[in-house]
Amino acid sequence: MVKRKIRYNIYTNTGEQEFLRNRWTFAIINNPNEIKKIQQKLFTQLNPCADLYENYSCGIKNSNGLHCKVFSFSSEKGKFSLKEVYNSNDFKKDRNLKDTSEQNLENYVQNLIR
């Protein structure tokens, strides 16, 4: 059975002139409407945000309509409140999640679904 979950990672650019120095990447497994709500809460907390990129998106077989979406964006902020975004024990930082190629993310998502 596929569980709803969220994984995230942050890469911080330490250059002096960087305004939006934090690059966030999120992987969310949930139904599409809930993914949109979670995404909006993240944007609200981490505003200002820029350079939004949808890295990977797919429906998950045999999961009663769950989808996976991996996206990344830049932000000035380096912290957010997990509980205010999505109150779940399966909302965790994952250093293996990277803003990378679709092929690498496909492998990452397959491991996340298991």
Secondary structure, 3 states (H helix, E strand, C coil): CCCCEEEEEEEECCCCCCCCCEEEEEEEEECHHHHHHHHHHHHHHHCCEEEEEEEEEEECCCCCCCEEEEEEEEECCCCCCHHHHCCCCCEEECCCCCCCCHHHHHHHHHHHHC
